Amino acid sequence: MDGVSAINGSLRAEVFTNKVDSSDSTLTHSLLELGDSTKLLGVQVILILAYSTIILLGVVGNSLVIYVVCKFKTLRTVTNFFIANLAVADLLVNTLCLPFTLAYTLLGEWKFGQVLCFTLPYAQGLAVHVSTVTLNVIALDRHRCIVYHLETRMSKDTCFLVIAVTWVISAVLASPLAIFREYGIVDLSPGESIEVCGEKWPGSSTDGTLYSISMLLLQYVLPLAVISFAYIRIWSKLRNHISPAGRNDRHQRRRKTTKMLVTMVVVFAVSWLPFHAFQLAIDIDSSVLVMRDFRLLYTVFHIVAMCSTFANPLLYGWMNRNYRSAFLAVFRCEQRLDSVHPEGHDTTVVRTKTKKALEAQDVLAAHLSATDV
């Protein structure tokens, strides 16, 4: 099955050329005759509201995360650069996946042409790989610093190199989505045809199934296993740690940051579990494609999975004081741009307090380890 299904939602509901030969008119018509609740007006209104909410929260939240990391020195740490990279990937999903998935679900047909047929699935698959690899990088970096007591800060150059390698690896893993693809028009009956965009593997259809299952392992099972191992060791180390005098504050910061990052992983795992389970069922038994209301079920699971793209900024604001302060400062900046600028000069009492707080955080940030957020 198409690996882009990891974020491409309902495209798999009707674009099934990799499982079913388009010449098989009996199965084609049996699918079209099945009930499809996504055609009901009430259901479509709910889907529009759900996707629009996710897109709005995702674009605003992830853009805000990227902005504050770039804006304030107190947030320019290695872990936060990785978090910003994760936000870039989620923003890519919000802008390149969800609008087209919603449109396809409502239209029931690929309407975006040949170029987007090849580029959209690739970009969407790329974003998913970047997200999972980045979550692993964050976990392993904290594991390195906390479990092995490596207090040396990873340099910014090394951090940016790791981020670049993350995108290169993700681009290679997602490349089959653009290479083994086909765009065409399928005639359903005389005078009736639809545009399709699906996989086109050089061998048998099992090649697509093998790729899809391998991507399931690389995108979900293996990353969660690595992350779980890393955070279990980190949590055990922090729980049994006895802080020397004067270092308890750093230990508490690490515990809070680790709790936030673990919560991020749990949200990611829980959000994607129903979707991946349903996807695995499709890969094992293609008859799932012709079950009643397949497209509605697939879209619901996709919506649940996509909630992970806006959950992280909410977690940052809820569980991390630095992010919460930065978010509030940005909102105040709508009226007073210089009130939160690190080099700005403020005149009012509120502005002075904000600036002094940020300057104090900047001084503190210079003494924090690479694991601080």
C-alpha positions as CSV (number, residue, x, y, z in Angstrom):
1,M,0.0,0.0,0.0
2,D,1.0,3.6,-0.6
3,G,3.3,4.8,2.2
4,V,1.8,8.3,1.8
5,S,-1.2,6.8,3.6
6,A,0.7,7.7,6.8
7,I,-0.7,11.2,6.4
8,N,-2.7,11.2,3.1
9,G,-5.9,10.1,4.7
10,S,-8.9,9.3,2.5
11,L,-6.9,9.2,-0.7
12,R,-6.7,5.4,-0.1
13,A,-10.4,5.0,0.0
14,E,-11.1,5.4,-3.7
15,V,-7.6,5.5,-5.3
16,F,-6.8,1.8,-5.0
17,T,-5.2,1.0,-8.4
18,N,-2.3,-0.7,-6.6
19,K,-4.7,-3.3,-5.1
20,V,-7.3,-3.6,-7.8
21,D,-6.8,-3.6,-11.6
22,S,-8.9,-0.8,-13.1
23,S,-10.2,-3.2,-15.7
24,D,-12.0,-5.2,-13.0
25,S,-15.3,-3.4,-13.5
26,T,-17.3,-5.7,-11.2
27,L,-15.2,-4.8,-8.1
28,T,-15.1,-1.2,-9.2
29,H,-18.9,-0.8,-9.4
30,S,-19.3,-2.8,-6.2
31,L,-17.2,-0.2,-4.4
32,L,-19.1,2.7,-6.0
33,E,-22.4,1.2,-4.9
34,L,-21.5,1.0,-1.3
35,G,-22.9,3.5,1.1
36,D,-20.6,6.5,1.6
37,S,-21.5,8.6,4.6
38,T,-19.0,11.3,3.5
39,K,-21.5,12.4,0.9
40,L,-24.1,13.4,3.5
41,L,-24.2,17.1,4.1
42,G,-24.1,16.9,7.9
43,V,-21.0,14.6,7.8
44,Q,-19.3,17.0,5.3
45,V,-20.0,20.0,7.6
46,I,-18.4,18.1,10.5
47,L,-15.4,17.1,8.5
48,I,-14.9,20.6,7.2
49,L,-15.0,22.0,10.8
50,A,-12.7,19.2,12.1
51,Y,-10.0,19.7,9.4
52,S,-10.3,23.5,9.5
53,T,-9.8,23.5,13.3
54,I,-6.7,21.2,13.0
55,I,-5.3,23.3,10.2
56,L,-5.8,26.6,12.0
57,L,-4.4,25.4,15.3
58,G,-1.5,23.6,13.6
59,V,-0.5,26.6,11.4
60,V,-0.8,29.1,14.3
61,G,0.8,26.9,16.9
62,N,3.7,25.6,14.9
63,S,4.5,29.0,13.4
64,L,4.5,30.5,16.9
65,V,7.0,27.8,18.1
66,I,9.3,28.4,15.2
67,Y,9.0,32.2,15.7
68,V,9.8,32.3,19.4
69,V,12.8,29.9,19.0
70,C,14.2,32.2,16.4
71,K,13.2,35.4,18.3
72,F,14.4,34.8,21.9
73,K,17.9,33.9,23.0
74,T,16.6,32.1,26.0
75,L,15.0,29.5,23.7
76,R,18.0,29.0,21.4
77,T,19.1,25.7,22.8
78,V,19.9,22.4,21.0
79,T,16.7,20.7,22.2
80,N,14.6,23.7,21.1
81,F,16.2,23.7,17.6
82,F,15.1,20.1,17.3
83,I,11.6,21.1,18.6
84,A,11.5,23.8,15.9
85,N,12.5,21.3,13.3
86,L,9.6,19.1,14.5
87,A,7.3,22.2,14.2
88,V,8.5,22.7,10.6
89,A,7.5,19.1,9.7
90,D,4.1,19.5,11.4
91,L,3.6,22.8,9.5
92,L,4.3,21.0,6.3
93,V,1.6,18.5,7.1
94,N,-0.9,21.2,8.0
95,T,-0.3,23.1,4.7
96,L,0.4,20.3,2.2
97,C,-1.7,17.4,3.6
98,L,-4.8,18.4,5.3
99,P,-6.3,20.9,2.7
100,F,-5.9,18.4,-0.1
101,T,-7.1,15.5,2.0
102,L,-10.3,17.4,2.9
103,A,-10.9,18.4,-0.7
104,Y,-10.4,14.9,-2.0
105,T,-12.7,13.5,0.7
106,L,-15.5,15.9,-0.3
107,L,-15.0,15.6,-4.0
108,G,-14.4,11.9,-4.1
109,E,-11.9,12.2,-7.0
110,W,-8.4,13.4,-7.6
111,K,-8.7,16.9,-9.0
112,F,-5.2,18.3,-8.6
113,G,-3.4,17.3,-11.8
114,Q,-0.4,15.2,-12.6
115,V,2.3,17.3,-11.0
116,L,0.7,17.4,-7.6
117,C,0.0,13.7,-7.9
118,F,3.7,13.1,-7.7
119,T,4.8,16.0,-5.4
120,L,2.2,16.0,-2.7
121,P,2.5,12.4,-1.6
122,Y,6.3,12.8,-1.5
123,A,6.2,16.0,0.5
124,Q,3.7,14.4,2.9
125,G,5.7,11.2,3.4
126,L,8.8,13.4,3.9
127,A,7.1,15.3,6.7
128,V,6.1,12.1,8.6
129,H,9.6,10.7,8.4
130,V,11.1,14.0,9.6
131,S,8.7,14.0,12.6
132,T,9.6,10.5,13.7
133,V,13.3,10.9,13.1
134,T,13.4,14.2,15.0
135,L,11.5,12.6,18.0
136,N,14.2,9.9,18.1
137,V,17.0,12.5,17.8
138,I,15.6,14.5,20.8
139,A,15.3,11.3,22.9
140,L,18.8,10.1,22.1
141,D,20.4,13.5,22.7
142,R,18.8,13.7,26.1
143,H,19.8,10.1,26.8
144,R,23.4,11.0,25.9
145,C,23.5,14.0,28.2
146,I,21.5,12.7,31.2
147,V,22.3,9.0,31.4
148,Y,26.0,9.3,30.6
149,H,26.5,12.6,32.4
150,L,27.8,14.3,29.3
151,E,27.4,18.0,30.2
152,T,29.1,19.3,27.1
153,R,26.7,21.3,24.9
154,M,26.2,20.1,21.4
155,S,27.4,22.9,19.1
156,K,24.9,24.8,17.0
157,D,26.8,23.7,13.9
158,T,26.5,20.0,14.9
159,C,22.8,20.5,15.7
160,F,22.1,22.0,12.3
161,L,24.1,19.2,10.6
162,V,22.0,16.6,12.4
163,I,18.8,18.4,11.3
164,A,20.1,18.5,7.7
165,V,20.9,14.8,7.8
166,T,17.4,14.1,9.2
167,W,15.9,15.7,6.1
168,V,18.2,13.9,3.7
169,I,17.4,10.5,5.3
170,S,13.7,11.3,5.3
171,A,13.9,12.4,1.6
172,V,15.5,9.0,0.7
173,L,12.9,7.0,2.6
174,A,10.0,8.9,1.0
175,S,11.4,8.8,-2.5
176,P,9.5,5.7,-3.6
177,L,6.3,7.7,-3.2
178,A,7.3,9.9,-6.1
179,I,9.1,7.2,-8.2
180,F,6.5,4.4,-8.2
181,R,3.5,6.5,-8.9
182,E,1.0,6.8,-11.7
183,Y,-1.6,9.4,-12.7
184,G,-4.4,8.5,-15.1
185,I,-8.1,8.5,-16.0
186,V,-10.2,5.4,-15.4
187,D,-13.3,4.9,-17.5
188,L,-16.1,3.6,-15.2
189,S,-18.7,3.4,-18.0
190,P,-19.3,5.0,-21.4
191,G,-19.3,8.7,-20.7
192,E,-18.2,8.4,-17.1
193,S,-14.6,8.5,-15.9
194,I,-12.5,9.6,-12.9
195,E,-9.0,10.9,-12.4
196,V,-6.9,8.6,-10.2
197,C,-3.5,9.0,-8.5
198,G,-2.0,5.8,-7.1
199,E,1.0,3.6,-6.8
200,K,2.5,1.8,-9.8
201,W,5.1,-0.8,-8.7
202,P,7.3,-2.5,-11.3
203,G,6.6,-5.9,-9.9
204,S,3.5,-7.4,-8.3
205,S,1.1,-5.6,-6.0
206,T,2.9,-7.3,-3.1
207,D,5.8,-4.9,-3.6
208,G,3.5,-2.1,-2.5
209,T,2.4,-4.1,0.6
210,L,6.0,-4.9,1.6
211,Y,7.0,-1.2,1.3
212,S,4.0,-0.1,3.3
213,I,4.7,-2.6,6.1
214,S,8.3,-1.6,6.1
215,M,7.4,2.0,6.4
216,L,5.0,1.1,9.2
217,L,8.0,-0.4,11.1
218,L,10.3,2.6,10.3
219,Q,7.7,5.3,11.0
220,Y,6.0,3.9,14.1
221,V,7.1,0.6,15.6
222,L,10.9,1.0,15.6
223,P,10.9,4.8,16.5
224,L,8.6,4.2,19.5
225,A,10.8,1.3,20.6
226,V,13.9,3.4,20.5
227,I,12.2,6.4,22.2
228,S,10.6,4.2,24.9
229,F,14.0,2.6,25.7
230,A,15.7,6.1,25.9
231,Y,13.1,7.7,28.1
232,I,12.7,4.7,30.4
233,R,16.5,4.9,31.1
234,I,16.3,8.7,31.5
235,W,13.4,8.6,33.9
236,S,15.1,5.9,36.0
237,K,18.2,8.0,36.2
238,L,16.4,11.2,37.2
239,R,14.2,9.4,39.7
240,N,17.2,7.8,41.5
241,H,19.3,10.9,41.2
242,I,20.5,12.8,44.3
243,S,21.4,16.3,43.4
244,P,24.5,18.0,44.9
245,A,24.0,21.2,46.8
246,G,23.2,24.1,44.4
247,R,22.2,21.8,41.5
248,N,18.7,20.9,42.5
249,D,17.2,23.6,40.2
250,R,18.8,22.1,37.1
251,H,17.6,18.6,38.1
252,Q,14.1,19.8,38.5
253,R,14.2,21.6,35.1
254,R,15.4,18.3,33.5
255,R,12.6,16.3,35.2
256,K,10.0,18.8,33.9
257,T,11.4,19.0,30.4
258,T,11.7,15.2,30.2
259,K,8.0,14.9,31.4
260,M,7.0,17.3,28.6
261,L,8.9,15.4,25.9
262,V,7.6,12.0,27.1
263,T,4.0,13.5,27.0
264,M,4.8,14.5,23.4
265,V,5.7,11.0,22.5
266,V,2.7,9.5,24.2
267,V,0.4,11.9,22.3
268,F,2.1,11.0,19.0
269,A,1.8,7.2,19.7
270,V,-1.8,7.3,20.9
271,S,-2.9,9.6,18.0
272,W,-1.4,7.4,15.3
273,L,-2.2,4.0,16.7
274,P,-5.8,3.6,15.3
275,F,-4.7,4.9,11.9
276,H,-1.7,2.5,11.7
277,A,-3.8,-0.4,12.9
278,F,-6.4,0.3,10.2
279,Q,-3.7,0.7,7.6
280,L,-2.2,-2.7,8.6
281,A,-5.6,-4.3,8.3
282,I,-5.8,-2.9,4.7
283,D,-2.3,-4.2,3.8
284,I,-3.1,-7.7,5.1
285,D,-6.6,-8.0,3.7
286,S,-7.5,-5.9,0.6
287,S,-11.2,-6.7,1.0
288,V,-11.3,-4.0,3.7
289,L,-11.3,-1.5,0.8
290,V,-14.8,-2.5,-0.1
291,M,-16.3,-2.5,3.4
292,R,-19.2,-0.3,4.0
293,D,-18.3,3.3,4.9
294,F,-14.6,2.6,4.5
295,R,-13.8,6.2,3.5
296,L,-15.6,7.6,6.6
297,L,-13.8,5.3,8.9
298,Y,-10.4,6.0,7.3
299,T,-11.1,9.8,7.5
300,V,-12.0,9.6,11.2
301,F,-8.8,7.7,12.0
302,H,-6.9,10.2,9.9
303,I,-8.4,13.2,11.8
304,V,-7.4,11.6,15.1
305,A,-3.8,11.1,13.8
306,M,-3.6,14.7,12.6
307,C,-4.4,16.0,16.0
308,S,-0.8,15.3,16.9
309,T,0.3,18.1,14.5
310,F,-1.2,20.8,16.8
311,A,-0.9,19.1,20.2
312,N,2.8,19.9,20.7
313,P,2.5,23.7,20.8
314,L,-0.3,23.3,23.4
315,L,1.9,21.0,25.4
316,Y,4.8,23.5,25.3
317,G,2.5,26.3,26.6
318,W,1.0,24.1,29.3
319,M,4.1,22.3,30.6
320,N,7.0,24.6,29.9
321,R,7.3,28.0,31.6
322,N,9.8,29.5,29.1
323,Y,7.6,28.7,26.1
324,R,4.5,30.0,28.0
325,S,6.3,33.2,28.8
326,A,7.5,33.6,25.2
327,F,4.0,32.9,23.7
328,L,2.5,35.6,26.0
329,A,5.2,38.0,25.1
330,V,4.5,37.5,21.4
331,F,0.8,38.2,21.9
332,R,1.7,41.4,23.7
333,C,4.0,42.3,20.8
334,E,0.9,42.8,18.6
335,Q,0.6,46.2,20.3
336,R,4.2,46.8,21.5
337,L,6.7,45.2,19.2
338,D,9.7,46.4,21.1
339,S,8.3,45.2,24.5
340,V,9.7,41.7,24.0
341,H,12.7,42.3,21.7
342,P,15.9,41.2,23.4
343,E,17.6,44.5,22.4
344,G,14.5,46.7,22.7
345,H,14.2,49.7,25.0
346,D,11.0,49.9,27.0
347,T,9.5,52.8,28.9
348,T,6.4,51.6,30.6
349,V,6.4,49.5,33.7
350,V,4.9,46.5,32.0
351,R,7.5,46.7,29.2
352,T,10.4,47.1,31.6
353,K,9.3,44.0,33.5
354,T,9.0,42.0,30.3
355,K,12.4,43.1,29.0
356,K,14.1,42.5,32.3
357,A,12.6,39.0,32.6
358,L,13.8,38.1,29.1
359,E,17.3,39.5,29.8
360,A,17.4,37.5,33.0
361,Q,16.4,34.4,31.1
362,D,19.1,35.1,28.5
363,V,21.8,35.3,31.2
364,L,20.5,32.1,32.7
365,A,20.4,30.3,29.3
366,A,24.1,30.8,29.0
367,H,24.6,28.5,31.9
368,L,22.1,25.8,31.0
369,S,23.1,22.4,29.6
370,A,22.2,21.2,26.2
371,T,19.2,19.3,27.6
372,D,17.4,22.4,28.9
373,V,14.3,23.8,27.0
